[in-house]
Amino acid sequence: MYCKNSNEYSTNEIPKTKSTVISVLSPEQEKDFLVRKISMQANGSMPNHTNEIQHQQYVLSGEAKVVVGDEVYHAKQGDFIYIPAGVNHYYETCFGVGYEFLCMITTQQDNIKML
């Protein structure tokens, strides 16, 4: 068991993104799913890509344009986003503020394909 503030975790820049970092909040020995915190600064972005596994995301703060397949969302604090496996998606913080969200995925092997 554990209890730790998410701001105490180390962050790493995500390759091919702009002003975006990730923190893995789940312990290394987790066998079923992982929780990650993604933080994007104002004017940050994550390019269009697909994953082989599904994502479930909960927006902690800020606002962003989130495109999932053909759908465009103005995501903001409190929103929940589901991204099916294999569906292209990208993020832009185009509302003058940063954007921070939790991203929950399974521990299955994932391959990311940049589009």
C-alpha positions in Angstrom: 0.0 0.0 0.0 1.1 3.6 -0.5 0.0 7.2 -0.5 2.1 9.8 -2.2 1.4 13.2 -3.6 1.5 13.2 -7.5 3.7 16.3 -7.4 6.5 14.3 -5.7 7.0 12.0 -8.7 9.8 12.6 -11.2 8.8 13.8 -14.6 10.2 13.1 -18.0 9.7 14.9 -21.3 7.6 13.0 -23.8 9.5 12.7 -27.2 8.1 14.6 -30.2 5.8 16.7 -28.0 6.0 20.4 -27.2 6.2 21.5 -23.5 4.8 18.2 -22.3 6.0 16.0 -19.4 4.8 12.7 -17.9 4.9 11.2 -14.5 4.2 7.5 -13.9 2.2 7.3 -10.7 1.7 3.6 -10.4 4.4 1.5 -8.7 6.7 -0.6 -10.9 5.3 -3.8 -9.6 1.8 -3.0 -10.8 0.4 -5.9 -12.8 -2.9 -4.7 -14.2 -3.0 -1.0 -15.0 -0.9 2.1 -15.0 -1.8 5.7 -14.0 0.2 8.5 -15.6 -0.1 12.2 -15.1 0.5 14.3 -18.2 1.2 18.0 -17.9 1.2 20.3 -20.8 2.2 24.0 -20.5 0.3 26.7 -22.4 1.2 26.4 -26.1 2.1 22.7 -25.5 1.1 19.9 -27.8 1.2 16.2 -28.5 1.3 15.1 -32.2 -1.3 12.9 -33.9 -0.6 9.2 -33.0 -2.3 5.9 -32.3 -1.8 3.3 -29.5 -2.5 -0.4 -29.6 -4.2 -0.2 -26.2 -7.2 1.9 -25.0 -6.8 5.0 -22.8 -9.1 6.4 -20.1 -8.3 10.0 -19.2 -9.5 12.4 -16.5 -8.8 16.1 -16.9 -7.3 17.5 -13.6 -6.9 21.2 -14.8 -6.7 23.5 -17.7 -8.2 23.3 -21.2 -7.1 21.8 -24.5 -8.3 20.9 -27.9 -8.4 17.1 -28.0 -9.0 15.3 -31.3 -10.0 11.7 -31.1 -10.6 10.2 -34.6 -12.9 12.6 -36.3 -14.3 14.2 -33.1 -12.9 17.5 -31.7 -13.4 18.2 -28.0 -12.8 21.3 -25.9 -11.6 19.3 -22.9 -11.5 20.9 -19.5 -11.3 20.2 -15.8 -13.6 17.4 -14.7 -14.0 15.8 -18.2 -13.5 12.1 -18.8 -12.2 11.0 -22.2 -12.2 7.5 -23.6 -9.8 6.7 -26.5 -10.3 3.3 -28.1 -7.3 1.2 -29.1 -6.0 2.1 -32.6 -7.8 5.4 -32.9 -5.7 8.4 -33.8 -5.6 11.3 -31.3 -3.7 14.5 -30.5 -3.7 17.4 -28.1 -3.2 21.2 -28.3 -3.3 23.7 -25.4 -4.8 26.4 -27.6 -6.9 28.2 -25.0 -4.0 30.2 -23.3 -3.7 27.8 -20.3 -1.9 24.6 -19.5 -3.6 21.2 -19.5 -3.1 18.4 -17.0 -4.7 15.0 -17.0 -4.5 11.5 -15.6 -4.1 8.7 -18.3 -5.0 5.2 -17.3 -3.8 2.3 -19.4 -3.4 -1.5 -19.0 0.1 -2.9 -18.5 -0.2 -4.8 -21.9 2.6 -4.0 -24.4 1.8 -0.9 -26.4 3.1 0.3 -29.7 2.8 4.0 -30.5 2.6 5.0 -34.2 3.2 8.6 -35.1 1.0 9.9 -37.9 
